[in-house]
Amino acid sequence: MQAQQGDVCLLRRVIDFFVAREFFEVDSGKNDKRPILKSALRYCKKIGAILIIAKIDRLARHAFFVARLLESPVKIIAADKPNATKLQLLEDAIEAEKEGDIISKRTSSAMQAAKRRGIRFGVACKDLAQKNKQAADDFAKKMIPIIEELIAQGFKTIRALAAELNRRHIHTFRRHRAKWHRNTVYNLLNRIKELSINDDTPSFTETSNSC
């Protein structure tokens, strides 16, 4: 995610443009059910904005899905190839889909070979995923009073929250030494809202300056 933000920031140094809003979606490019992407497209269509993405393979790995997006009323620009035509972007999507298929086949073959050796998949992975989700939920609960305190003190944007959390050396969920970034704060706020722990959770404004 941070690398993708970096690609967009590099483009902004070359082409000065105003960032009306940022959208973060942590999902695989293989998944065509992209609620955040759909929200971004609706927002861009509403205000007549251009949707800027880091790379075409981050948008989607299915060429047909990309083709439909490119035909939408919203103009889409890839930060790594800002001057690319629709045809060039579609060709990149086709290559990304091919690479994804190759990786998928290799992974499947490796798993089949492991099963033949007696290795079992599924149960352990499912249990681990559940434990990780529970740990993330518990972390979000602990962060609620901290976030509310910061907002009460005037840190009301995602950028401001990230900066103040880093200044106070408050640990992230993943690693003690990891820094807070806009996307990590954004994900935390979304998790807090999903948990519906506190009906009085304040609303948050988004920064218009992404770099």
Secondary structure in CASP SS format (residue, H / E / C, confidence):
PFRMAT SS
TARGET T0000
AUTHOR 0000-0000-0000
METHOD secondary structure of the structure
MODEL  1
M C 1.00
Q H 1.00
A H 1.00
Q H 1.00
Q H 1.00
G H 1.00
D H 1.00
V H 1.00
C H 1.00
L H 1.00
L H 1.00
R H 1.00
R H 1.00
V H 1.00
I C 1.00
D C 1.00
F C 1.00
F C 1.00
V C 1.00
A C 1.00
R C 1.00
E C 1.00
F C 1.00
F C 1.00
E C 1.00
V C 1.00
D C 1.00
S C 1.00
G C 1.00
K C 1.00
N C 1.00
D C 1.00
K C 1.00
R C 1.00
P H 1.00
I H 1.00
L H 1.00
K H 1.00
S H 1.00
A H 1.00
L H 1.00
R H 1.00
Y H 1.00
C H 1.00
K H 1.00
K H 1.00
I H 1.00
G C 1.00
A C 1.00
I C 1.00
L E 1.00
I E 1.00
I E 1.00
A C 1.00
K C 1.00
I H 1.00
D H 1.00
R H 1.00
L H 1.00
A C 1.00
R C 1.00
H C 1.00
A H 1.00
F H 1.00
F H 1.00
V H 1.00
A H 1.00
R H 1.00
L H 1.00
L H 1.00
E C 1.00
S C 1.00
P C 1.00
V C 1.00
K C 1.00
I E 1.00
I E 1.00
A E 1.00
A C 1.00
D C 1.00
K E 1.00
P C 1.00
N C 1.00
A C 1.00
T C 1.00
K H 1.00
L H 1.00
Q H 1.00
L H 1.00
L H 1.00
E H 1.00
D H 1.00
A H 1.00
I H 1.00
E H 1.00
A H 1.00
E H 1.00
K H 1.00
E H 1.00
G H 1.00
D H 1.00
I H 1.00
I H 1.00
S H 1.00
K H 1.00
R H 1.00
T H 1.00
S H 1.00
S H 1.00
A H 1.00
M H 1.00
Q H 1.00
A H 1.00
A H 1.00
K H 1.00
R H 1.00
R C 1.00
G C 1.00
I C 1.00
R C 1.00
F C 1.00
G C 1.00
V H 1.00
A H 1.00
C H 1.00
K H 1.00
D H 1.00
L H 1.00
A H 1.00
Q H 1.00
K H 1.00
N H 1.00
K H 1.00
Q H 1.00
A H 1.00
A H 1.00
D H 1.00
D H 1.00
F H 1.00
A H 1.00
K H 1.00
K H 1.00
M H 1.00
I H 1.00
P H 1.00
I H 1.00
I H 1.00
E H 1.00
E H 1.00
L H 1.00
I H 1.00
A H 1.00
Q C 1.00
G C 1.00
F C 1.00
K C 1.00
T E 1.00
I H 1.00
R H 1.00
A H 1.00
L H 1.00
A H 1.00
A H 1.00
E H 1.00
L H 1.00
N H 1.00
R H 1.00
R C 1.00
H C 1.00
I C 1.00
H C 1.00
T C 1.00
F C 1.00
R C 1.00
R C 1.00
H C 1.00
R C 1.00
A C 1.00
K C 1.00
W C 1.00
H C 1.00
R H 1.00
N H 1.00
T H 1.00
V H 1.00
Y H 1.00
N H 1.00
L H 1.00
L H 1.00
N H 1.00
R H 1.00
I H 1.00
K H 1.00
E H 1.00
L H 1.00
S C 1.00
I C 1.00
N C 1.00
D C 1.00
D C 1.00
T C 1.00
P C 1.00
S C 1.00
F C 1.00
T E 1.00
E C 1.00
T C 1.00
S C 1.00
N C 1.00
S C 1.00
C C 1.00
END
